[in-house]
Amino acid sequence: MSIKWRILYLLARLYWLIFRPITIGVKVMLIEEESIWLVQHSYQHGWFLPGGGAKRNESLETAVRREAREELGADLQEVSLFGLYSNIAMSKSDHIAVFCCQNFTLGQTDKAEIRAVQRFPLRQLPPDASHGTRHRVAEYLNGRTQAEAGQW
């Protein structure tokens, strides 16, 4: 892991502990031929859905398109909202909109935040895929979203 990104991540966690902010983020499931694209961050272990924080005055759709472009060099066609999720871990109130996209192109990215980008079979995620990533993929495979399950 990059020491610079790891230190910044730890400082962010300290900020969250002190100020307990409300954050709004986005993630995208890039589905292609029974596979999904995941990213590894330079500051955190494991594989994750691409995404990040929404900026002030930025729509969720604009944010997910920006994050996909920054992290994977991706150009997304039609995106659909998969579900809204809340996470109150790490001393913050994090709200995440997860989108699904099946028509996209990948390009190059120079972002130092991303260590690796890789495609995995939907039914064979890597052992170190994040908890949230595993749950979203399982929901996708089961044809059920969080909203349909009644868990807001």
PATORBA-715736 format. One line per 2 residues: number of its first residue (from 1); their letters; for each residue x, y, z of N, C-alpha, C. Coordinates in steps of 0.2 Angstrom, whole numbers. Layout:
NUM = A = X/Y/Z/X/Y/Z/X/Y/Z | ...
***
This chain:
1 = MS = 4/-6/0/0/0/0/4/6/0 | 2/11/-3/6/18/-4/5/21/3
3 = IK = 11/23/6/11/26/13/7/32/13 | 8/36/8/5/43/7/-3/42/8
5 = WR = -6/37/4/-13/36/4/-15/33/10 | -11/29/13/-13/26/19/-14/31/25
7 = IL = -9/36/25/-9/41/30/-15/45/29 | -16/47/23/-22/51/22/-29/48/24
9 = YL = -29/41/23/-35/37/25/-35/37/32 | -30/36/36/-30/36/43/-32/43/46
11 = LA = -30/49/43/-32/55/45/-39/57/44 | -42/54/38/-49/55/37/-53/51/42
13 = RL = -51/45/44/-54/41/49/-54/45/56 | -49/49/57/-48/53/64/-53/58/63
15 = YW = -54/62/57/-58/67/56/-65/64/57 | -67/59/55/-74/56/55/-75/54/63
17 = LI = -70/52/66/-71/50/73/-73/57/77 | -69/62/76/-70/69/80/-77/72/77
19 = FR = -78/73/71/-84/77/69/-90/73/67 | -89/67/66/-95/62/64/-99/65/58
21 = PI = -96/66/53/-100/69/47/-105/65/44 | -110/68/40/-114/64/36/-111/64/29
23 = TI = -110/59/26/-107/59/19/-112/55/14 | -111/57/8/-115/54/3/-110/52/-3
25 = GV = -111/45/-4/-107/42/-9/-110/38/-14 | -107/36/-19/-109/32/-25/-105/26/-26
27 = KV = -108/21/-29/-104/15/-31/-107/13/-37 | -104/9/-41/-106/6/-48/-104/-1/-49
29 = ML = -109/-5/-50/-108/-12/-52/-108/-12/-60 | -102/-13/-62/-101/-13/-70/-101/-20/-72
31 = IE = -107/-22/-74/-108/-29/-76/-107/-31/-83 | -103/-36/-85/-101/-37/-92/-101/-45/-92
33 = EE = -105/-48/-96/-105/-55/-98/-104/-60/-91 | -108/-59/-87/-108/-63/-80/-102/-61/-76
35 = SI = -99/-55/-77/-93/-53/-74/-94/-46/-71 | -90/-44/-66/-90/-38/-63/-83/-35/-62
37 = WL = -82/-28/-64/-76/-25/-63/-75/-22/-56 | -70/-24/-53/-68/-21/-46/-62/-18/-46
39 = VQ = -61/-13/-40/-55/-10/-40/-51/-11/-33 | -45/-10/-33/-41/-11/-27/-38/-4/-26
41 = HS = -39/-1/-20/-37/6/-18/-30/5/-15 | -26/11/-16/-19/11/-14/-19/12/-6
43 = YQ = -24/13/-3/-24/15/4/-28/10/9 | -31/5/5/-35/0/9/-35/-7/6
45 = HG = -35/-12/10/-34/-19/7/-41/-22/5 | -41/-25/-1/-46/-29/-3/-49/-26/-10
47 = WF = -54/-29/-12/-57/-27/-19/-64/-24/-17 | -66/-18/-21/-72/-14/-20/-75/-13/-26
49 = LP = -82/-11/-26/-85/-8/-31/-82/-1/-33 | -81/1/-39/-79/8/-40/-84/13/-37
51 = GG = -81/18/-35/-85/24/-33/-82/28/-28 | -85/33/-25/-83/38/-20/-88/43/-18
53 = GA = -85/48/-15/-90/53/-13/-93/58/-18 | -99/60/-17/-102/65/-21/-100/72/-19
55 = KR = -99/76/-24/-97/83/-22/-103/87/-21 | -102/93/-18/-107/98/-16/-110/100/-23
57 = NE = -117/100/-23/-121/102/-29/-120/97/-35 | -118/91/-34/-117/86/-39/-123/81/-38
59 = SL = -126/79/-44/-131/74/-43/-128/67/-42 | -132/63/-40/-129/56/-39/-127/53/-45
61 = ET = -131/54/-51/-129/51/-57/-122/54/-60 | -122/61/-59/-116/64/-61/-110/61/-57
63 = AV = -111/60/-51/-105/58/-46/-103/51/-48 | -108/47/-50/-106/40/-52/-102/40/-58
65 = RR = -104/44/-63/-101/44/-69/-94/47/-69 | -93/52/-64/-86/55/-63/-82/50/-60
67 = EA = -84/47/-55/-80/42/-51/-78/36/-55 | -82/33/-60/-81/28/-64/-75/30/-69
69 = RE = -76/37/-71/-71/39/-76/-64/40/-73 | -64/43/-66/-58/44/-63/-55/37/-61
71 = EL = -58/32/-59/-55/26/-56/-54/21/-61 | -58/21/-67/-57/16/-72/-56/18/-79
73 = GA = -57/25/-80/-57/28/-86/-63/26/-90 | -68/24/-86/-75/22/-89/-79/27/-92
75 = DL = -82/26/-97/-88/30/-100/-94/25/-100 | -99/28/-95/-105/24/-94/-110/26/-99
77 = QE = -114/21/-101/-120/23/-105/-126/23/-100 | -131/20/-101/-137/20/-96/-135/17/-90
79 = VS = -137/21/-84/-136/18/-77/-143/18/-74 | -143/13/-70/-150/13/-66/-148/12/-58
81 = LF = -152/15/-54/-151/15/-47/-153/8/-45 | -148/5/-41/-149/-2/-39/-152/-2/-32
83 = GL = -149/3/-28/-152/3/-21/-148/9/-17 | -151/11/-11/-148/16/-7/-147/12/0
85 = YS = -141/13/2/-138/10/8/-135/15/13 | -136/13/19/-133/17/25/-127/13/28
87 = NI = -122/16/30/-117/13/34/-115/18/40 | -115/16/46/-114/20/51/-107/18/55
89 = AM = -103/14/51/-97/12/54/-92/17/53 | -86/16/56/-81/21/56/-83/28/58
91 = SK = -87/29/63/-89/35/66/-92/40/61 | -95/38/56/-98/43/51/-105/40/49
93 = SD = -109/44/46/-116/42/44/-115/43/36 | -113/37/33/-112/37/26/-118/34/22
95 = HI = -120/37/17/-126/35/13/-123/34/6 | -125/28/4/-122/26/-3/-127/24/-8
97 = AV = -127/27/-14/-132/26/-19/-128/21/-24 | -130/15/-25/-127/10/-29/-131/10/-36
99 = FC = -127/10/-41/-130/10/-48/-127/4/-51 | -131/2/-56/-129/-4/-61/-128/-1/-68
101 = CQ = -123/-3/-71/-122/-2/-78/-119/-8/-82 | -123/-9/-88/-121/-15/-92/-118/-13/-98
103 = NF = -118/-7/-100/-116/-4/-106/-111/1/-105 | -104/0/-106/-99/5/-104/-93/3/-108
105 = TL = -88/8/-108/-81/6/-111/-76/8/-106 | -71/5/-105/-65/6/-101/-60/9/-104
107 = GQ = -56/14/-101/-51/17/-104/-45/17/-99 | -40/21/-99/-34/22/-95/-36/27/-90
109 = TD = -33/26/-84/-33/31/-79/-26/31/-76 | -24/37/-73/-18/39/-70/-19/40/-63
111 = KA = -25/39/-60/-26/40/-53/-22/36/-48 | -18/39/-44/-14/36/-39/-18/32/-34
113 = EI = -24/34/-33/-28/31/-28/-30/23/-30 | -30/22/-36/-31/15/-38/-25/11/-40
115 = RA = -24/5/-36/-19/1/-37/-20/-4/-43 | -26/-7/-43/-28/-12/-48/-35/-12/-50
117 = VQ = -36/-14/-56/-43/-14/-59/-43/-21/-62 | -48/-25/-60/-49/-32/-63/-56/-34/-63
119 = RF = -57/-38/-68/-64/-41/-70/-64/-48/-66 | -69/-50/-63/-70/-56/-59/-77/-59/-61
121 = PL = -78/-66/-61/-84/-69/-62/-89/-67/-57 | -95/-65/-58/-100/-63/-53/-100/-69/-47
123 = RQ = -100/-75/-49/-101/-80/-44/-94/-83/-41 | -88/-79/-43/-82/-81/-40/-78/-75/-38
125 = LP = -81/-71/-34/-77/-65/-31/-71/-67/-28 | -66/-62/-28/-59/-64/-24/-61/-65/-17
127 = PD = -57/-69/-13/-58/-70/-6/-58/-63/-2 | -54/-58/-4/-53/-52/-1/-58/-46/-3
129 = AS = -63/-48/-7/-68/-43/-9/-72/-41/-3 | -73/-34/-3/-76/-31/3/-83/-34/5
131 = HG = -85/-33/11/-91/-36/14/-97/-33/10 | -97/-26/9/-102/-23/5/-102/-25/-2
133 = TR = -97/-26/-5/-96/-29/-12/-100/-35/-13 | -98/-40/-8/-101/-47/-8/-109/-46/-8
135 = HR = -111/-42/-3/-118/-42/-2/-122/-39/-8 | -119/-33/-11/-122/-31/-17/-122/-36/-23
137 = VA = -117/-39/-24/-117/-44/-29/-122/-50/-28 | -122/-52/-22/-127/-57/-20/-134/-55/-21
139 = EY = -136/-49/-20/-142/-46/-21/-144/-46/-28 | -139/-44/-32/-139/-43/-40/-141/-50/-42
141 = LN = -137/-55/-40/-138/-62/-42/-145/-65/-40 | -147/-63/-35/-154/-65/-32/-159/-61/-35
143 = GR = -158/-56/-40/-163/-52/-43/-167/-48/-38 | -164/-46/-32/-167/-42/-27/-163/-36/-25
145 = TQ = -166/-31/-25/-162/-25/-22/-164/-23/-15 | -161/-19/-12/-162/-17/-5/-169/-15/-4
147 = AE = -171/-10/-9/-178/-7/-8/-183/-12/-9 | -182/-18/-13/-187/-23/-13/-188/-27/-7
149 = AG = -182/-27/-3/-182/-31/3/-184/-27/9 | -186/-21/7/-189/-17/13/-184/-14/18
151 = QW = -177/-14/16/-172/-12/21/-169/-5/19 | -172/0/21/-169/7/20/-165/9/25
***
